[in-house]
Amino acid sequence: MAIKKQFIKTKPVCKVTFSVAAKEADEVAVVGDFNNWNPKEGALNKLKNGTFKGVFDLDKDASYEFKYLIDGAFVNETEADSFKWNEFAGAENSVLEV
């Protein structure tokens, strides 16, 4: 799993690329504060090498909680900027700082 951030100088956004190596998976999505935890809005595309990838424009100077949804199972990003306990989920969420 990996996250790549590309800051846009002319706009107050950051292009964030999420990549998940999940060859055996059928569906992978990134869900979080930035898309109301909606898997349809966070669906990642499967590449030929088995990696799922997607690019999202996120507002700069913000912090977002998120998780990956891999075939129905919630998974944290191991390379997240930090982790935060979420009472609703009863678990830690990955945190992305942009």
N, C-alpha and C positions, 0 to 999 in steps of 0.2 A: 504494500500500500504506500501511496505517496501523494504529497500535495505540492503543487508548484504555484507560486504567486507571481503575477506580473502586474506591476502597478502602472496605470495609465496616467501620464503627466497632464494631459488635457482634460481629464474627467475625474470626478471624485469616486472612481470605482477601481477595483482590483479584479483582474481576470484570474480566477482560481481554477486550476486543473486538478481534478481528483482522478487517481488511477488505482485500480484494485486488480491484482492478479488473482483470478478465480476461475481457472480453466474448467472446473467441474460445474460451476454455477450456471443456472439458466437466466436469472435476473439479478441485477445489482442496481441499487439506487443509493444516493446520498440524501439523507433527510436531516433537517435541522431548523433552527430559528429562521433561516433565510428563505425557506420555502414552506413554512407552516407544517413541517414534518410530513409533507405529502410525497409519497413515493413516485407518483406519476410525474410531478414537477422535477424530481431529482433523478430520473432514470438515466443510467449510464449506458453507453453503447459498447457492445462486445466487439473487440478487434480480433483479427485472425489468429493472433498469438495467445488468445485466451484472456487478455487483459480487458477490463471494463474501464472506459474513460469518458469524462464529461467536463465541459468548461462552463463556468458560471460567473457572471458579473456581480460582484458583491460590493456594497458600499464600504468605502475606506473608513478608517478610524473607528472600527466596530469590533465586537467580539461575538462569535456565534457558537452555540452548542450544536453538535451534530453527531450522527452515527451513520454507518453504512448498513443497509438492509440487504443481506445476501441470502437469496432464496428464503425469505421470511425470518431470518435470524439477525438480530441487531449485533453489530460488531464495531468496536472502537478503532480509530486510526492510531496505530502504534507511534507514528511520528507527529501526533498532534502537538500544538503549542503548549497545551496543558490539559488537565482533566478537571471536571467539576461534578460534585455529587448532585444528583437530581432526585428530589423527594418523590416526584410523580412517577418516575421510572423505577425508583428504588435501586439505582445503579449510577455509575459514573458515566458522563458523556464526554466525548472529545470536545476540545475547545480550539477554535480557529481565530487567530488575531490578525486583522488586516488593517 
